[in-house]
């Protein structure tokens, strides 16, 4: 993570990917940033946005369930003090 510029830099790139519609790639980068710093608000926000975008496109009930779970747990982490 340090070689990539730290969690903030990786989160910024993840946000760019999500904004351009590359939800899965952005989600993977956000997860990498969170592996380094699990309380990183920028990475959590990107993760929420990516999961919400994927959930909106999902037509599979199993996939939707996993995405809903991811949204709930990420939202809880984001709102934690």
C-alpha positions as CSV (number, residue, x, y, z in Angstrom):
1,X,0.0,0.0,0.0
2,X,2.8,2.3,0.9
3,X,4.3,1.9,-2.6
4,X,1.0,2.9,-4.1
5,X,0.9,6.2,-2.1
6,X,-1.1,5.0,0.9
7,X,-4.7,4.4,1.5
8,X,-5.8,7.9,0.6
9,X,-4.2,7.8,-2.9
10,X,-5.6,4.3,-3.5
11,X,-9.1,5.5,-2.3
12,X,-8.8,8.5,-4.7
13,X,-8.1,6.2,-7.7
14,X,-10.9,3.9,-6.6
15,X,-13.3,6.8,-6.6
16,X,-12.2,7.7,-10.1
17,X,-12.9,4.2,-11.3
18,X,-16.3,4.1,-9.7
19,X,-17.2,7.5,-11.2
20,X,-16.3,6.2,-14.6
21,X,-18.5,3.2,-14.2
22,X,-15.8,0.6,-13.4
23,X,-17.6,-0.5,-10.2
24,X,-15.9,-3.8,-9.6
25,X,-12.4,-2.4,-10.2
26,X,-13.1,0.5,-7.9
27,X,-14.5,-1.8,-5.3
28,X,-11.4,-3.9,-5.4
29,X,-9.2,-0.9,-4.9
30,X,-11.3,0.4,-2.0
31,X,-11.0,-3.1,-0.4
32,X,-7.3,-2.9,-0.8
33,X,-7.2,0.5,0.9
34,X,-9.4,-0.8,3.7
35,X,-7.1,-3.8,4.2
36,X,-4.4,-1.3,5.0
37,X,-6.6,1.1,7.1
38,X,-10.0,-0.4,8.0
39,X,-11.4,3.0,9.2
40,X,-10.5,5.0,6.1
41,X,-13.6,7.1,5.5
42,X,-12.7,7.8,1.8
43,X,-12.3,4.1,1.1
44,X,-15.5,3.3,3.0
45,X,-17.4,6.0,1.0
46,X,-16.1,4.6,-2.3
47,X,-17.1,1.1,-1.2
48,X,-20.6,2.2,-0.4
49,X,-21.0,3.9,-3.8
50,X,-19.6,0.9,-5.7
51,X,-21.8,-1.6,-3.8
52,X,-24.9,0.6,-4.3
53,X,-24.2,0.8,-8.0
54,X,-23.7,-2.9,-8.3
55,X,-26.9,-3.5,-6.2
56,X,-28.9,-1.3,-8.6
57,X,-27.8,-3.4,-11.5
58,X,-28.2,-6.8,-9.9
59,X,-31.1,-9.0,-11.0
60,X,-29.9,-12.1,-9.1
61,X,-31.4,-12.6,-5.7
62,X,-28.3,-14.3,-4.2
63,X,-26.0,-11.6,-5.5
64,X,-28.4,-8.9,-4.3
65,X,-28.4,-10.5,-0.8
66,X,-24.6,-10.4,-0.6
67,X,-24.6,-6.8,-1.9
68,X,-27.2,-5.8,0.7
69,X,-25.0,-7.4,3.4
70,X,-22.0,-5.5,2.1
71,X,-23.9,-2.2,2.1
72,X,-25.1,-2.8,5.7
73,X,-21.7,-3.7,7.1
74,X,-19.9,-0.9,5.2
75,X,-22.5,1.7,6.3
76,X,-22.1,0.6,9.9
77,X,-18.3,0.9,9.6
78,X,-18.7,4.3,7.9
79,X,-21.0,5.6,10.7
80,X,-18.9,4.2,13.5
81,X,-17.1,6.8,15.6
